[in-house]
Amino acid sequence: MAEAEGVSQSAVSRIWRAFGVKPHIVEIWRLSTDPQFVTKARGVVSIYLA
């Protein structure tokens, strides 16, 4: 990114840090392919809602 924008890597790091950007941390929700997922999830969630 730094090279593409014509700035130093440290400048990119400072900007990211100023805005709280952490490119190494990925927040992704992946839907389970387990056919029993809904049943299992309901069981777990019901414990917390009880």
Buried (B, 14 or more C-beta within 10 A) or exposed (E): EEEEEEEEEEEBEEEEEEEEEEEEEEEEEEEEEEEEEEEEEEEEEEEEEE
